[in-house]
Amino acid sequence: MLYKIFIDDSGKKEYKNPYSKDFIDSPPVFKDYEDFWRDNYFVLCGIRVKQDDLGLINQEINRHKEKYFGTHKVEIKSDWLRNPHKRKKHYLDAFDITIKGLNEFGEKFIDLIVSHKENLKLIAVIFDKRYYGDAKRKIQEGVPLLKTAQVLFERIQYAGGYHIVVFDQMESSLKLTIGHHDRILNVLQKNAGMEKIYVDKYDRITDIKFMGSHNENLLQVADICAYNIYRQFVEFGRDWCGKNKKEGKSVMATYPYFDRIRCNFLFNTLTKQVRGIGLTCIPDIDKINWGILDGCFDNKKTPQK
């Protein structure tokens, strides 16, 4: 089976805060230090789709765009949908659409993603910068983009089938031999500068390329999903390690739009486990198997392969 995986990121690729063990032992309160948590997490998110399903999904996305914008030639970006100035520039002024219509488009776009939970699967890796000390930050193993790429490639390797990987463009040129593109390719081909994990050769990844998201609907879907996963961890990531307890049981609240797309995550078909399969936070110290898929299988079949 041949798949394509469309990958985008959310959050800052760089370290903004100095290392301190206090950030682990006594995490800052979110409502008082929201900027710290925004800077702390980096997310790499992949959308895994069977090659045979791409045509149908693209048609649905194009019809959805045409309904609200009058054309399918419009790029959907999370930042543009949220930022008032960018909303105005890229959507309200550029197309004959009202604020109400734009808001409705965004809600229905999420609904479209959710409606394809069986054939549009999420694989995401979150990098928690608090755990990386000054020495590790100076080597490739501690670079958020490269480490998340390595872990994502490893998950793809064991997901079954063969894969063409498509990254959102990160440089002004689409060449593979410059900047972030070259470094990601080195991780795939050689694990250059990285600690070895579980893969000697990524033989289930047949090709890797970079594309501008304006030319690819599924990269735009990856952008939307990456942001909502990022927001989940910005607001509630501390609880991933089980620090928040209620009546002796670890609990984790959910960001509303993360809750809506959670049934799209790739999972272990035997255990229904998402952690370490479709959703990985590194370092994953406590390895809690959250019930992310609770309610996702009610009276419905959810085949993955």
N, C-alpha and C positions, 0 to 999 in steps of 0.2 A: 504494500500500500504506500502511495506517495502522498506526502503532506507538504504544505507550505507553512512556515511559521513566521509571522510578522512581528517584529520586535521594536518597542519604543521604551523610553525611560522617563522617569519623573523624579524630581528632587535634584539636589546639587551633587555634581560629580566630585567636587572638592571638599576638603575638610574646612570647616569654618570655625569650629570650637576647639580649644586645646584639650588634650587628654586629661581626664581626672577620674580616679576611681569613685569619687563622690557621685558622679553622674550615673554610676551603676548602683551603688549602695543606697544612695538617697536621691532618686531622680527628681529633677525640678517639677513643680506642679504645672500641668499643661496650661491652665488658664492664666498663670502669671508669666510663663516663659514659653509662649507659643513659638516665637522665633527660634529658640534653641531646638525645639523638636522638628521644625520645618527644615533646619539645617542638618539635623542628625541623620535623617533617613534618605536612602537612595534606592530606587526601584527600577528593575529591568523586567518588563512584562512582554510575554510572547502570546500571540493568538495562533493556535494550531488548527488548521483547516485541511480537510482532504482536498486534494487537487480537483477531484470530480465535483466537489460542492462549491467551488469558488464562483462559478458562473451564476448559479442561483442566488447566492448571498449578495454578490455584486449587483445583480439586477434589483434585488429588494432595496438595497441601500440607495441605488440611483433613483428608484421610484420614490423613495421617501424624500430624498433631496429635491426632486422635481416638484413634489406636492407642495413643499413649503417655500422653495426658492425660485421655482420656475425653470431650474436647470440642475443637472447633476454635476456641473463643473463648479463646485464650491468645496473648499477644503474645511473639514471639521476639526477644530483643535480645542481641547479643553480650556486652555488659557483664553482663547478668543471668545468662548461662550461665557466665561466667568467675569473677565475684566471689562468694566463698563466702557472704557475708551476703545478697547479692541473690539468689543461687541458692536459698537457704533461704526467703527471704521470698516470692519471686515464683513459685517452682516446687515446692520440696520441701514447704513448709507449705501452699501453696495448692491443691495437687493430690495425688492418691494416686499418687505416683511416687517411686521410689528413686533414690539417687545413680547406681547402675548404669544404671537405666532412662533417666535424664536424659542421662547421657554417651552412651548408645547413640542416643538421639534426636538429639543434636547431630551425631554421625557420619553418621547416615542422612540428616539434613537436608542436609549437604554433598553426600552421594551423589545426592540428589534434584536439587540444582542442577546437578551434573556431568552427570546423565543427560539434561539438556535443553541440552546445549552447542550444539545446532543452532538452537534457537529461543529461547534465553535468553542474550543477549549482553551482555558487560560493556564499558562505556566509562568509563575512570577517568582522572582528572587529579590528579597529585601536585605539591604546592607545596613546594619546598626553600627554607626561609627563610634559609639561610646566605648566599645570593647577593644579598639585598636590603638595601641600605645604609640609613642613617638617613633620608636625604632621600626615598627611594622609599617607605619604610614609612609616611610621612605622607600619601601620596596614594592614591587609589583603585586605581591600577595596582599598588600594592604590598600591597593587602589580600588575604590568602590566599583567603578565600571568594569575593570578587568576581572575582579573576583566574582562579581555577579554573572558576568559572561561565562566564566569557567563553570560555575555551578549550573547555569542554565543549559549550557552545552551538554553537561553530564546528564541532566534530567532528560534532555531530548534523546540522547543516545539510548536510554533505557525505556523510552516511551513506546517502542514498537514502530515498525515501518521505517521508511526512508524520508528524509526531510531536505527541502530547500529552505534556507534561512535568509530572511530579508530584513535587514535593519533599516530603521529610519536614518536618513542621511545625517551625519554628525559633523561633516566638514563642508567647506565651500565647493570642493570637488568630489565627485563620486569615485575617484580612484581608490583602490584597496591599499595602495602603498604609501599613504600619508596619514599622519596624525592618529586619531582614535581608530580609524578604519584599519590601519596597519597593525596597531597594537592588539585589536580584537582578533584579527586574522592570525597573528602569532600565537595567541592563546589557543585558538582552534587547531592550528597545525602543529605546534610544538610545545604548548604549555610553557612558553618562554617566560622564565622568571617566576613561575608559579609553583607552589607546593603540589606534588602529584596527588590526585584524588583517586578515582576508581576507573579511569579510562586511559588506556595506552594509545588508542587511536579512535577518533570519532568517525567510524566508518558508516554510521547511519545518517550522517550529514553529507549530502552529495554536492552541495554548492552553497556559497554564501555571497550575498550581494548587498549593496546599499542603494536605496531609492529615495527620492523626494516624496514626502507624504502627500503632496498635492496631486501626485499621480497614482495613488494607491489607496482605495477605500479601507482596506484591512489594516493599513498602518494608522489610519485615522481612528479605527476601532481600538487598536492597541494603545494609542495616545489617551483615549477616554478611560480605558480600563486601568492603565498604569497610574493615572492621576487618582482614581478612586481607591486603588490599593494603597497608594502613597498616603492619602488622607486617612485611611483606616489606621495606619501605623503612626502617623503624626499625632493623631488624637488618642489612640488606645494601644500603641505598640508596647508600652511598658507592661501591659497586662499579658502579653504573649508569653512571658516567662512565668506566669502564674502568681504574680505578686499581689494581685487584687483578689481578695477572698471574701465570700459572703457565706455565712454559716458554715465555715470551714471548707468551702468548695471554691476553687479558682473560677473566676468569671471574667469575661471580656465583652465589653460593649461593642457595638458595630456602627460604623458610619453608614448612614442610610443607603447611599449608592453602592457601597461595598456589599451591603446585605442583598441588594437586588441582583448583583452579578455573581454571588458566591456559588450558585449552582452550576456555573460554567467552568469551575476549576477542574482540571484533570485530577483523577483520583485512582487509588488502588481498587480494582474491581472486586477484590475479595474482602478487604477490610473497610472499604468506603473511606479510607484515610486520604486526606488532602496534604497534610504536613509532610514535607520532604518529597512530594510528588508534584503537585500543582502549585504549592505555596511553600516557600522556604525562606526563613529569616536567619541570616548568618551574623554571628554564631548562634546556633540553635542549642542553647545550653540545657534547658529543662525538658525539651522534647515532649511537650504536651500535645496530645492529639485532640485539638479542639473539634467540636461537632459542627464544623462549618457547613456540612451538607445536610444537617437536620431538616427534614421536611422536603428535601429535593427529590425524593423518590416516591412520594405518595401517589400510588395508582398510575405511575408512569415508568416506562422503560427508559433507561439512560445508557444506551450502548456507547462505547468510546472508540471501538476499532472496527 
